[in-house]
Structures are given as structure tokens and as C-alpha cells.
């Protein structure tokens, strides 16, 4: 029996060690991926805030309130208007493509907001009808 206990004890320590290594690897992977995710959003907001003023005059006043309503994201940066246009053609094309992407995103966002407003109006009408029906039921009782 003592030999079997020693083997069981060894096996138990091997299992505990293996599980500990797996847990440490899991947390290390989580920590690593958390660092890479936090570094990538720092790169994305800068292009979004940089070229946005050039697109805001195009869609008229429809998308400007969207930029003003979102206080957590700043889509309009006034410093961009004062910056010179890039001299290199490739940089200018890159800026134009960024502006086109942002313009497309703003148009999509505007369409989404209009759809949400239409849905909200429809829900309001349905709720009003429901309230009228409930009032009619109460009057009957």
C-alpha cells in the first residue's frame, strides 16, 4: 500500500502542476491579447477624427448633429482645417480614401438613425393604440 500511495501522490502533484501551468498560460494569453486590443483602438480614432470635417459639409446638417450628440467620440477636429494638404500624391490619395470611408460611415450611420427614428415613431403609435384599447376595455368594465 505505501508504494501505491506514493504513486498516487506523485500523480496528484503532476496533475496539479499541469493545471497550474495551463492556468498561468491562459492568464498570460489574456493579458497579451488585452494589450494588443488596447493598442489598436488608439490607432483607429485618430484617422476618424482627423478627416471628418471635410465630409461634414457634404452631407449637409444631417450628420453634424450626430457628431455633436456623441460626446464620447469626437468626429470633428478643428485643427484639421488648418493643416496643409499633403504634397505627395500617395498621401493625398490616402487622405481622400479615408475621407470617403468616413463619409460612407456617416451616411450609413445617418440611415441607421433615420430607421431608428421611424421605428420609434411606429412604436409610439402602436403604444398609443394599445393605451386606447386598454381605456376602452376599462370603460366597458
HELIX and SHEET records of a PDB file:
HELIX    1   1 UNK A    2  UNK A   56  1                                  55    
HELIX    2   2 UNK A   60  UNK A   62  5                                   3    
HELIX    3   3 UNK A   64  UNK A   69  1                                   6    
HELIX    4   4 UNK A   79  UNK A   82  1                                   4    
HELIX    5   5 UNK A   89  UNK A  140  1                                  52    
END                                                                             
